[in-house]
Amino acid sequence: MTDFDKNPEGKPKKLPRRNLLRNAAIKATSAVLLLSFLTGCHKETPKPGGGVGAEPDKWYVLKVTNIDPKTPNAMGYLAGISSDPVFSFYDYMQISASGWKFKVHPGTNGFDYWEISDGNYLSLRYNGWAYRAYESNKIGWKIVNGKLYNNYDRWKDYPIGCEYRSDLDLIPAAYYVGVGLTNNNQLNVEIVPAP
């Protein structure tokens, strides 16, 4: 063991506290940046208002593309099947030539609540299909890199997509909207002011 009192030249020098804090901060920042790069957390930061800067008192429609890979230029709008509760599956959402109007209300963590013009809210069922729900069942939505995500725990990592359904007698043939669908056809979305 070295006796530093007799040989002070070999004694390690004490760094000032400021240097220790600076070095610790540099290491911590480097670790966070490396971790975010490795885990893909460097995605575009969504803006408030559904990820697009929407204003709460204005009406919007959700324009969608990439509806069908066979027709790359096809586009449409998010709408309900029907507004008549007597109609089977009337509350499910589909792609239509004219969209239903939405208002975007502030939520949490960048996810906002989308109110439909009939007073209901855009939501998801447990099975992944999009539908209009009462305020008590609303979930948050945001657009990131042209994809629409939600904050429903079961489906939060899945962007919204659509699937053409014509095999059921209870509902009309249409492109129905949901997440985690079998064909994995993810929609490109854009929120635009309502006409």
C-alpha positions as CSV (number, residue, x, y, z in Angstrom):
1,M,0.0,0.0,0.0
2,T,1.3,3.5,-0.9
3,D,1.6,6.1,1.8
4,F,0.6,9.3,0.0
5,D,1.7,11.5,2.9
6,K,5.3,10.5,2.3
7,N,5.0,10.4,-1.5
8,P,2.5,13.1,-2.6
9,E,3.3,12.9,-6.3
10,G,1.6,9.5,-6.7
11,K,-1.5,10.7,-5.0
12,P,-4.5,10.8,-7.4
13,K,-5.8,14.3,-8.0
14,K,-9.3,15.2,-6.9
15,L,-11.5,16.5,-9.7
16,P,-13.5,19.6,-8.9
17,R,-17.2,18.8,-8.2
18,R,-18.3,20.6,-11.4
19,N,-16.1,18.3,-13.6
20,L,-17.6,15.2,-11.9
21,L,-21.1,16.4,-12.5
22,R,-20.4,17.4,-16.1
23,N,-18.8,14.0,-16.8
24,A,-21.7,12.2,-15.2
25,A,-24.2,14.2,-17.3
26,I,-22.3,13.5,-20.5
27,K,-22.3,9.7,-19.8
28,A,-26.0,9.8,-18.9
29,T,-27.0,11.7,-22.0
30,S,-24.9,9.4,-24.2
31,A,-26.6,6.4,-22.7
32,V,-30.1,7.8,-23.3
33,L,-29.3,8.8,-26.9
34,L,-27.8,5.3,-27.6
35,L,-30.8,3.6,-26.0
36,S,-33.3,5.7,-28.0
37,F,-31.4,4.9,-31.2
38,L,-31.4,1.2,-30.5
39,T,-35.0,1.0,-29.5
40,G,-36.3,3.2,-32.3
41,C,-37.5,5.9,-29.9
42,H,-36.2,8.6,-32.2
43,K,-39.5,8.8,-34.2
44,E,-41.1,12.1,-35.1
45,T,-42.5,13.8,-32.1
46,P,-46.3,14.3,-32.5
47,K,-47.8,17.7,-32.3
48,P,-50.7,18.4,-30.0
49,G,-54.1,18.1,-31.6
50,G,-54.1,14.5,-32.7
51,G,-50.5,14.7,-33.8
52,V,-51.3,17.3,-36.4
53,G,-51.9,20.6,-34.5
54,A,-55.7,20.5,-34.9
55,E,-57.6,23.2,-33.2
56,P,-60.3,22.0,-30.7
57,D,-63.2,24.1,-32.1
58,K,-62.8,23.2,-35.7
59,W,-64.3,20.3,-37.6
60,Y,-62.0,17.9,-39.6
61,V,-62.3,14.8,-41.7
62,L,-59.8,11.9,-41.8
63,K,-58.5,11.4,-45.3
64,V,-57.0,7.9,-45.9
65,T,-54.9,6.4,-48.6
66,N,-53.3,3.0,-49.1
67,I,-56.8,1.5,-48.8
68,D,-56.1,-1.4,-51.2
69,P,-52.6,-2.3,-52.4
70,K,-54.0,-3.2,-55.8
71,T,-55.2,0.4,-56.4
72,P,-52.4,2.6,-55.0
73,N,-54.1,5.9,-55.8
74,A,-57.4,5.0,-54.0
75,M,-58.4,7.4,-51.3
76,G,-61.4,7.9,-49.1
77,Y,-62.5,9.2,-45.7
78,L,-63.3,7.6,-42.3
79,A,-67.0,7.4,-41.8
80,G,-69.6,5.2,-40.0
81,I,-71.6,2.5,-41.6
82,S,-74.9,4.1,-40.6
83,S,-76.3,6.5,-38.0
84,D,-79.4,4.3,-37.5
85,P,-79.1,2.1,-34.4
86,V,-81.5,-0.4,-35.9
87,F,-79.0,-1.2,-38.6
88,S,-76.6,-4.2,-37.7
89,F,-73.1,-3.0,-36.8
90,Y,-74.2,0.6,-37.4
91,D,-71.5,1.9,-35.1
92,Y,-68.5,0.3,-36.9
93,M,-66.3,2.6,-39.0
94,Q,-65.5,2.2,-42.7
95,I,-63.8,4.0,-45.6
96,S,-66.3,6.1,-47.5
97,A,-66.4,8.7,-50.3
98,S,-67.4,11.4,-47.8
99,G,-66.1,11.4,-44.3
100,W,-67.7,12.0,-40.9
101,K,-66.7,15.2,-39.2
102,F,-64.4,15.1,-36.1
103,K,-63.4,17.6,-33.4
104,V,-60.1,17.0,-31.7
105,H,-60.1,17.5,-27.9
106,P,-56.9,17.6,-25.8
107,G,-55.9,14.4,-24.1
108,T,-52.8,13.1,-22.5
109,N,-49.3,12.2,-23.7
110,G,-50.0,13.4,-27.2
111,F,-53.1,11.3,-27.6
112,D,-56.2,13.3,-28.1
113,Y,-59.9,12.4,-28.1
114,W,-61.7,12.6,-31.4
115,E,-65.4,13.6,-31.1
116,I,-67.6,12.6,-34.0
117,S,-70.3,15.1,-35.2
118,D,-73.1,13.0,-33.6
119,G,-71.6,13.5,-30.1
120,N,-69.9,10.0,-29.9
121,Y,-66.1,9.4,-29.9
122,L,-63.8,7.4,-32.1
123,S,-62.9,4.3,-30.2
124,L,-61.8,0.6,-30.6
125,R,-63.5,-2.6,-29.6
126,Y,-61.6,-5.3,-27.8
127,N,-61.4,-7.2,-31.0
128,G,-59.7,-4.3,-32.8
129,W,-62.5,-2.9,-34.9
130,A,-62.9,0.9,-34.9
131,Y,-66.3,2.1,-33.8
132,R,-68.1,5.2,-32.4
133,A,-68.6,5.0,-28.7
134,Y,-70.1,7.0,-25.8
135,E,-67.8,9.5,-24.1
136,S,-67.2,6.9,-21.3
137,N,-65.5,4.5,-23.8
138,K,-63.4,7.0,-25.7
139,I,-59.7,6.4,-26.3
140,G,-56.9,8.7,-27.4
141,W,-55.5,9.0,-30.9
142,K,-52.5,10.6,-32.6
143,I,-50.9,10.7,-36.0
144,V,-47.2,9.8,-36.2
145,N,-45.5,9.7,-39.6
146,G,-48.8,9.5,-41.4
147,K,-50.1,6.6,-39.4
148,L,-53.0,6.7,-36.8
149,Y,-52.1,5.2,-33.4
150,N,-54.3,4.8,-30.3
151,N,-53.6,4.5,-26.6
152,Y,-55.8,1.4,-25.9
153,D,-53.4,-0.9,-24.0
154,R,-54.2,-3.9,-26.1
155,W,-53.7,-2.1,-29.5
156,K,-51.3,0.8,-28.7
157,D,-48.5,-0.4,-31.0
158,Y,-50.7,-1.0,-34.0
159,P,-51.5,1.7,-36.6
160,I,-55.0,1.8,-38.0
161,G,-55.7,-0.2,-41.1
162,C,-58.6,-1.5,-43.2
163,E,-60.0,-4.8,-44.5
164,Y,-62.5,-5.4,-47.2
165,R,-65.4,-7.5,-46.0
166,S,-68.1,-8.8,-48.2
167,D,-68.7,-12.2,-46.7
168,L,-71.2,-11.3,-44.0
169,D,-74.9,-11.1,-44.6
170,L,-75.4,-8.6,-41.7
171,I,-73.3,-5.8,-43.1
172,P,-72.8,-4.2,-46.5
173,A,-69.6,-4.9,-48.4
174,A,-67.0,-2.2,-47.5
175,Y,-63.5,-1.5,-46.3
176,Y,-63.9,-1.7,-42.5
177,V,-61.4,0.1,-40.2
178,G,-59.5,-1.5,-37.3
179,V,-56.1,-2.5,-36.0
180,G,-54.3,-5.8,-36.0
181,L,-56.2,-7.0,-39.1
182,T,-55.3,-10.2,-40.9
183,N,-54.1,-8.5,-44.1
184,N,-52.1,-5.9,-42.1
185,N,-53.1,-3.2,-44.6
186,Q,-52.0,0.0,-42.7
187,L,-53.6,3.2,-43.8
188,N,-51.8,6.5,-44.5
189,V,-53.9,9.2,-42.9
190,E,-54.2,13.0,-42.9
191,I,-56.5,15.1,-41.0
192,V,-57.9,17.9,-43.1
193,P,-60.5,20.7,-42.4
194,A,-64.0,19.6,-43.1
195,P,-65.7,21.0,-46.2
